[in-house]
Amino acid sequence: AILAQVLSLRPLTVLMAALLLALATSALAVARAVQLPSVRSGSTLAERVRNEAKWSVHLGDRVYYTPPVSMLELSQESSSYYYTMGSEEALTSEMKAHRVGGEGRMHILHLPKGPSMLQIPRSGDRRAAFSSLVQLQHGAVHTSSAFPAYVHSQSTQDASDEVSALEAEAAKSITSEVYRDFLSRFVAIGANGMTTRSYSNAEASKVAEDFLLSEFTKMGLTACLHEFTGPGNKLSNIVGYLPGAGTGSLTVGAHYDSRPFDAKAPGAEDNGSGVAAMLSVAHAFTSAKVKPQKTVYFVAFAAEEPGLIGSAAFVSALEGSGTAIPTKCQPSASFLKGRRMLPTRVDENTAIILDEVGWVTPKFKNQTINFEATDLPGTISMMDQMLSVNTLLNAKPLEVVHNNAPFGSDHMSFLNRGMPAVLVVNGDDEAYPNYHKSTDTIENVNMDYATKVTKIVFGGAIRIAGIQA
């Protein structure tokens, strides 16, 4: 619009206006380049900053602090700054204009008028979405390249000896051979000579749906297609239903679609690894004839890649809105006061989501898994249970870290509606080199590591769902 106005002026005026436009553009570029002052953490300067600055925050290997008054572009108040977690490659131009600091996936944004100044992508995959904006607090420490170790809250009661014994016995059916079998058959799915499970490929999606329905049925679960309308075509979540004796539900879920959208897309790590783990957990439940207190849903979600579409549809169904889950995959009316639907208290529905759980980063000394969720009582209890199981069921336990700024996978569909949910994802998912590439093949999946993750989720699911007396 500015350029159009310039072109409508007389020649001399055009020259002057062009000069002003160039100056304005230059000034904008300078404004965008302004960054908060910072010093390297661990240095003597960092300690001085912490003691003398009006406010400071430790992010990654830098300590950011109050800008000098000469930096007129930046506010003196820490309340004007917010941080968010997400891939740097997903930053919008608007976000870049407000970004004044950060490292890796952690970004500091200058928003003196509050979060309403900026729209950030929230619905998307691991490298397309961001966590909620959180106001900076003086003295806070935020890690970016490696998440902190998860520590048991001590507020969650451990499982009884009876439940622990059941977990240990049932977990014997979770082996690397069983996991590999599920994964190898699943990543071979495709149509018309191309390996893919892209949501936009109706033929390949149908093959994936039939495969998952068959696997659930062979296990003895009630299997259903939860159909809904997606972008451009009808889509389906595939549900394996295990009824409970009381109210409430636990969803053990993993998205089954893959990328690239229009090329070979085996999607072994993303997210064949999660689907194979979910199927292995379901197999262990049914092999041990577990009778849960809560209803358990094993769900393969459609269309996570284009924006968490399948999980959003499923969560809407849990709330009693949107396209309903088929009747045969809903709890009976006998314990729901005559209503053939799910509980209306959203926090009675919980979820463990598996996404990218097979690749082991070479950056870490020990094999590591990340529990990602907000730090609320419901999710803390779930993470506590899975942490306890890690040492019980794995001879060499995994290192467990925790990100409390969740983003970018199907757990967000639950968390955004008040339902406790934990994402289980490999400890350095940002570094996976074959993400959304045709080279995301089964050779990239470490079967031993993925099997350990599966045991953690299985034991956690047993404890969260509860066992009938």
LUMLUMMI-406913 format. One record per residue (C-alpha): x, y, z. Coordinates in steps of 0.2 Angstrom, whole numbers, plus 5000, padded with zeros to 4 digits. Example, Ala and Ser with C-alpha at 12.3 -4.5 7.8 and 13.67 -1.06 7.14 Angstrom:
[[5062; 4978; 5039]]
[[5068; 4995; 5036]]
END
This chain:
[[5000; 5000; 5000]]
[[5014; 5012; 5004]]
[[5023; 5008; 4987]]
[[5007; 5011; 4978]]
[[5005; 5028; 4986]]
[[5024; 5032; 4982]]
[[5021; 5028; 4963]]
[[5006; 5040; 4962]]
[[5017; 5055; 4967]]
[[5026; 5067; 4956]]
[[5045; 5063; 4951]]
[[5053; 5074; 4964]]
[[5041; 5069; 4977]]
[[5043; 5051; 4972]]
[[5062; 5053; 4975]]
[[5059; 5061; 4993]]
[[5046; 5048; 4997]]
[[5058; 5034; 4991]]
[[5071; 5040; 5002]]
[[5060; 5041; 5017]]
[[5054; 5024; 5014]]
[[5072; 5017; 5013]]
[[5075; 5026; 5030]]
[[5060; 5019; 5038]]
[[5064; 5001; 5031]]
[[5082; 5003; 5038]]
[[5075; 5009; 5055]]
[[5063; 4994; 5056]]
[[5077; 4982; 5052]]
[[5087; 4990; 5066]]
[[5072; 4989; 5078]]
[[5070; 4970; 5074]]
[[5089; 4967; 5077]]
[[5088; 4974; 5095]]
[[5092; 4960; 5108]]
[[5091; 4960; 5127]]
[[5109; 4961; 5134]]
[[5116; 4945; 5141]]
[[5131; 4937; 5147]]
[[5137; 4919; 5147]]
[[5131; 4909; 5162]]
[[5144; 4903; 5175]]
[[5155; 4919; 5172]]
[[5159; 4932; 5185]]
[[5149; 4944; 5175]]
[[5134; 4933; 5177]]
[[5135; 4933; 5196]]
[[5136; 4952; 5196]]
[[5121; 4953; 5184]]
[[5111; 4942; 5196]]
[[5115; 4953; 5211]]
[[5114; 4970; 5203]]
[[5101; 4970; 5188]]
[[5083; 4974; 5191]]
[[5079; 4957; 5184]]
[[5088; 4943; 5176]]
[[5083; 4926; 5169]]
[[5094; 4911; 5165]]
[[5091; 4904; 5148]]
[[5102; 4890; 5140]]
[[5120; 4896; 5143]]
[[5115; 4915; 5144]]
[[5109; 4926; 5157]]
[[5098; 4940; 5150]]
[[5095; 4955; 5161]]
[[5087; 4972; 5162]]
[[5091; 4983; 5146]]
[[5099; 5000; 5149]]
[[5088; 5015; 5148]]
[[5097; 5020; 5132]]
[[5089; 5005; 5123]]
[[5073; 5015; 5121]]
[[5065; 5001; 5110]]
[[5065; 4989; 5125]]
[[5055; 4990; 5141]]
[[5063; 4990; 5158]]
[[5050; 4979; 5166]]
[[5052; 4960; 5166]]
[[5033; 4959; 5164]]
[[5035; 4965; 5146]]
[[5044; 4949; 5141]]
[[5037; 4932; 5138]]
[[5045; 4915; 5133]]
[[5039; 4901; 5122]]
[[5046; 4884; 5117]]
[[5046; 4879; 5098]]
[[5057; 4876; 5083]]
[[5067; 4891; 5077]]
[[5062; 4886; 5059]]
[[5044; 4889; 5063]]
[[5046; 4907; 5069]]
[[5034; 4918; 5059]]
[[5040; 4935; 5053]]
[[5029; 4943; 5066]]
[[5037; 4932; 5080]]
[[5055; 4937; 5073]]
[[5051; 4955; 5075]]
[[5047; 4953; 5093]]
[[5061; 4940; 5097]]
[[5074; 4949; 5108]]
[[5083; 4933; 5115]]
[[5084; 4915; 5115]]
[[5093; 4899; 5112]]
[[5088; 4883; 5103]]
[[5070; 4880; 5105]]
[[5067; 4894; 5118]]
[[5063; 4911; 5113]]
[[5061; 4927; 5122]]
[[5048; 4939; 5115]]
[[5045; 4958; 5119]]
[[5027; 4961; 5121]]
[[5024; 4977; 5131]]
[[5006; 4976; 5128]]
[[5004; 4958; 5133]]
[[5001; 4942; 5123]]
[[4987; 4949; 5113]]
[[5000; 4958; 5103]]
[[5005; 4942; 5094]]
[[4997; 4927; 5087]]
[[5008; 4911; 5088]]
[[5005; 4894; 5079]]
[[4998; 4882; 5092]]
[[4991; 4868; 5082]]
[[5004; 4859; 5072]]
[[5018; 4846; 5073]]
[[5034; 4847; 5083]]
[[5043; 4859; 5071]]
[[5028; 4870; 5067]]
[[5020; 4874; 5084]]
[[5024; 4883; 5100]]
[[5020; 4882; 5118]]
[[5009; 4895; 5127]]
[[5017; 4912; 5131]]
[[5023; 4913; 5149]]
[[5028; 4929; 5157]]
[[5047; 4930; 5162]]
[[5050; 4930; 5181]]
[[5065; 4937; 5189]]
[[5078; 4923; 5194]]
[[5069; 4910; 5183]]
[[5080; 4896; 5175]]
[[5075; 4889; 5158]]
[[5085; 4876; 5149]]
[[5084; 4875; 5130]]
[[5096; 4862; 5123]]
[[5093; 4848; 5136]]
[[5078; 4847; 5148]]
[[5080; 4845; 5166]]
[[5079; 4827; 5174]]
[[5061; 4823; 5180]]
[[5060; 4821; 5199]]
[[5046; 4811; 5208]]
[[5035; 4824; 5217]]
[[5033; 4813; 5232]]
[[5014; 4817; 5232]]
[[5009; 4802; 5222]]
[[5007; 4785; 5231]]
[[5016; 4771; 5224]]
[[5007; 4755; 5217]]
[[5003; 4741; 5229]]
[[5013; 4725; 5228]]
[[4999; 4716; 5219]]
[[4998; 4729; 5205]]
[[5017; 4729; 5204]]
[[5018; 4710; 5202]]
[[5004; 4711; 5189]]
[[5014; 4724; 5179]]
[[5030; 4714; 5180]]
[[5022; 4698; 5174]]
[[5012; 4706; 5160]]
[[5027; 4717; 5154]]
[[5036; 4701; 5150]]
[[5025; 4700; 5134]]
[[5033; 4717; 5128]]
[[5049; 4712; 5119]]
[[5059; 4720; 5106]]
[[5054; 4706; 5094]]
[[5035; 4710; 5097]]
[[5039; 4728; 5095]]
[[5049; 4725; 5079]]
[[5035; 4715; 5071]]
[[5022; 4728; 5074]]
[[5034; 4742; 5067]]
[[5040; 4732; 5052]]
[[5023; 4728; 5046]]
[[5016; 4745; 5049]]
[[5029; 4755; 5040]]
[[5027; 4744; 5025]]
[[5010; 4751; 5022]]
[[5006; 4761; 5006]]
[[4996; 4761; 4990]]
[[4999; 4761; 4972]]
[[5017; 4756; 4974]]
[[5022; 4770; 4986]]
[[5025; 4768; 5005]]
[[5015; 4781; 5014]]
[[5002; 4785; 5026]]
[[4999; 4803; 5022]]
[[4982; 4809; 5027]]
[[4980; 4816; 5009]]
[[4982; 4799; 5002]]
[[4965; 4791; 5004]]
[[4970; 4774; 4997]]
[[4985; 4772; 5009]]
[[4975; 4779; 5024]]
[[4962; 4765; 5021]]
[[4976; 4752; 5021]]
[[4982; 4759; 5037]]
[[4965; 4759; 5045]]
[[4961; 4741; 5040]]
[[4978; 4736; 5047]]
[[4975; 4744; 5064]]
[[4957; 4738; 5065]]
[[4963; 4720; 5061]]
[[4977; 4721; 5075]]
[[4964; 4727; 5088]]
[[4952; 4714; 5084]]
[[4965; 4700; 5084]]
[[4969; 4706; 5102]]
[[4951; 4704; 5107]]
[[4947; 4723; 5109]]
[[4932; 4730; 5102]]
[[4938; 4740; 5087]]
[[4929; 4755; 5079]]
[[4932; 4768; 5066]]
[[4929; 4786; 5073]]
[[4925; 4795; 5057]]
[[4925; 4813; 5055]]
[[4927; 4826; 5041]]
[[4945; 4832; 5039]]
[[4953; 4845; 5026]]
[[4947; 4839; 5009]]
[[4941; 4821; 5014]]
[[4934; 4810; 5027]]
[[4946; 4804; 5040]]
[[4946; 4791; 5054]]
[[4953; 4788; 5071]]
[[4955; 4769; 5074]]
[[4950; 4765; 5092]]
[[4953; 4749; 5102]]
[[4941; 4749; 5116]]
[[4943; 4741; 5133]]
[[4929; 4744; 5145]]
[[4931; 4749; 5163]]
[[4921; 4746; 5178]]
[[4919; 4764; 5183]]
[[4919; 4782; 5176]]
[[4933; 4790; 5168]]
[[4945; 4785; 5154]]
[[4963; 4784; 5149]]
[[4968; 4786; 5131]]
[[4984; 4778; 5125]]
[[4987; 4787; 5108]]
[[4998; 4789; 5094]]
[[4996; 4797; 5077]]
[[4997; 4785; 5062]]
[[4999; 4798; 5047]]
[[5016; 4801; 5040]]
[[5026; 4814; 5029]]
[[5031; 4820; 5016]]
[[5013; 4822; 5010]]
[[5017; 4819; 4992]]
[[5032; 4807; 4992]]
[[5038; 4791; 4999]]
[[5034; 4792; 5018]]
[[5038; 4777; 5028]]
[[5037; 4787; 5044]]
[[5046; 4775; 5055]]
[[5052; 4786; 5069]]
[[5037; 4799; 5066]]
[[5027; 4790; 5070]]
[[5028; 4772; 5067]]
[[5038; 4771; 5083]]
[[5023; 4778; 5093]]
[[5010; 4767; 5084]]
[[5021; 4751; 5087]]
[[5022; 4756; 5105]]
[[5004; 4759; 5107]]
[[5000; 4742; 5099]]
[[5012; 4733; 5110]]
[[5004; 4741; 5126]]
[[4987; 4735; 5120]]
[[4994; 4718; 5116]]
[[5001; 4717; 5134]]
[[4984; 4723; 5142]]
[[4974; 4709; 5132]]
[[4987; 4695; 5134]]
[[4987; 4698; 5153]]
[[4968; 4700; 5153]]
[[4969; 4716; 5162]]
[[4952; 4722; 5168]]
[[4954; 4741; 5171]]
[[4944; 4752; 5183]]
[[4944; 4766; 5170]]
[[4939; 4763; 5152]]
[[4955; 4762; 5141]]
[[4955; 4768; 5123]]
[[4970; 4763; 5112]]
[[4969; 4776; 5098]]
[[4978; 4778; 5082]]
[[4975; 4797; 5077]]
[[4973; 4803; 5060]]
[[4980; 4819; 5053]]
[[4991; 4825; 5066]]
[[5003; 4832; 5053]]
[[4992; 4845; 5046]]
[[4987; 4851; 5063]]
[[4982; 4838; 5077]]
[[4965; 4836; 5068]]
[[4961; 4818; 5073]]
[[4965; 4820; 5091]]
[[4955; 4836; 5091]]
[[4940; 4827; 5084]]
[[4942; 4813; 5097]]
[[4943; 4825; 5112]]
[[4927; 4833; 5106]]
[[4919; 4816; 5106]]
[[4925; 4814; 5124]]
[[4917; 4830; 5128]]
[[4900; 4824; 5120]]
[[4902; 4836; 5105]]
[[4907; 4834; 5087]]
[[4906; 4817; 5079]]
[[4902; 4804; 5092]]
[[4913; 4788; 5095]]
[[4903; 4773; 5089]]
[[4891; 4766; 5102]]
[[4900; 4750; 5103]]
[[4916; 4759; 5109]]
[[4907; 4769; 5122]]
[[4904; 4764; 5140]]
[[4887; 4756; 5144]]
[[4874; 4766; 5152]]
[[4873; 4755; 5167]]
[[4886; 4766; 5177]]
[[4883; 4782; 5168]]
[[4866; 4786; 5175]]
[[4857; 4781; 5160]]
[[4868; 4791; 5147]]
[[4877; 4781; 5134]]
[[4892; 4793; 5133]]
[[4908; 4798; 5142]]
[[4910; 4807; 5158]]
[[4906; 4826; 5158]]
[[4920; 4831; 5170]]
[[4934; 4833; 5158]]
[[4948; 4830; 5170]]
[[4941; 4812; 5172]]
[[4948; 4809; 5154]]
[[4967; 4807; 5154]]
[[4979; 4803; 5140]]
[[4997; 4796; 5137]]
[[5003; 4801; 5119]]
[[5017; 4792; 5110]]
[[5026; 4802; 5097]]
[[5044; 4799; 5090]]
[[5050; 4786; 5103]]
[[5062; 4776; 5093]]
[[5077; 4786; 5089]]
[[5092; 4788; 5101]]
[[5102; 4804; 5100]]
[[5121; 4803; 5099]]
[[5122; 4819; 5109]]
[[5117; 4811; 5126]]
[[5128; 4799; 5136]]
[[5113; 4789; 5141]]
[[5097; 4784; 5132]]
[[5084; 4797; 5137]]
[[5065; 4800; 5136]]
[[5055; 4816; 5139]]
[[5039; 4817; 5148]]
[[5031; 4833; 5141]]
[[5016; 4841; 5151]]
[[5010; 4856; 5161]]
[[5015; 4855; 5179]]
[[4997; 4852; 5186]]
[[4992; 4839; 5199]]
[[4984; 4827; 5186]]
[[4999; 4827; 5175]]
[[5012; 4826; 5189]]
[[5003; 4811; 5196]]
[[5004; 4802; 5179]]
[[5022; 4806; 5176]]
[[5026; 4800; 5194]]
[[5018; 4783; 5190]]
[[5028; 4781; 5174]]
[[5044; 4786; 5182]]
[[5042; 4773; 5196]]
[[5038; 4760; 5182]]
[[5054; 4764; 5173]]
[[5065; 4757; 5187]]
[[5054; 4742; 5190]]
[[5052; 4736; 5173]]
[[5068; 4741; 5164]]
[[5084; 4732; 5170]]
[[5094; 4747; 5164]]
[[5082; 4762; 5166]]
[[5081; 4776; 5154]]
[[5086; 4794; 5159]]
[[5069; 4803; 5161]]
[[5068; 4822; 5158]]
[[5054; 4834; 5158]]
[[5048; 4849; 5148]]
[[5034; 4859; 5156]]
[[5031; 4870; 5141]]
[[5021; 4858; 5130]]
[[5018; 4860; 5111]]
[[5017; 4852; 5095]]
[[5009; 4835; 5096]]
[[4992; 4826; 5100]]
[[4993; 4829; 5119]]
[[4989; 4847; 5116]]
[[4972; 4843; 5110]]
[[4969; 4836; 5128]]
[[4978; 4849; 5138]]
[[4969; 4863; 5129]]
[[4953; 4856; 5134]]
[[4958; 4853; 5153]]
[[4961; 4835; 5151]]
[[4977; 4829; 5160]]
[[4989; 4822; 5146]]
[[5008; 4818; 5145]]
[[5018; 4817; 5129]]
[[5031; 4803; 5129]]
[[5044; 4808; 5116]]
[[5062; 4805; 5113]]
[[5074; 4816; 5123]]
[[5081; 4826; 5109]]
[[5068; 4825; 5095]]
[[5073; 4842; 5088]]
[[5089; 4834; 5082]]
[[5082; 4820; 5072]]
[[5090; 4822; 5055]]
[[5076; 4812; 5045]]
[[5061; 4821; 5051]]
[[5047; 4822; 5038]]
[[5059; 4815; 5025]]
[[5058; 4799; 5014]]
[[5074; 4793; 5024]]
[[5064; 4791; 5040]]
[[5066; 4772; 5039]]
[[5065; 4758; 5051]]
[[5084; 4758; 5052]]
[[5083; 4774; 5062]]
[[5073; 4765; 5076]]
[[5082; 4757; 5091]]
[[5072; 4742; 5096]]
[[5079; 4740; 5113]]
[[5076; 4759; 5117]]
[[5058; 4759; 5110]]
[[5054; 4743; 5120]]
[[5060; 4751; 5136]]
[[5049; 4766; 5132]]
[[5034; 4754; 5129]]
[[5036; 4746; 5146]]
[[5036; 4763; 5154]]
[[5020; 4768; 5146]]
[[5012; 4750; 5149]]
[[5016; 4751; 5168]]
[[5010; 4769; 5169]]
[[4994; 4765; 5160]]
[[4990; 4750; 5172]]
[[4992; 4762; 5187]]
[[4983; 4777; 5179]]
[[4968; 4766; 5173]]
[[4968; 4756; 5189]]
[[4963; 4738; 5191]]
[[4946; 4731; 5196]]
[[4946; 4723; 5213]]
END
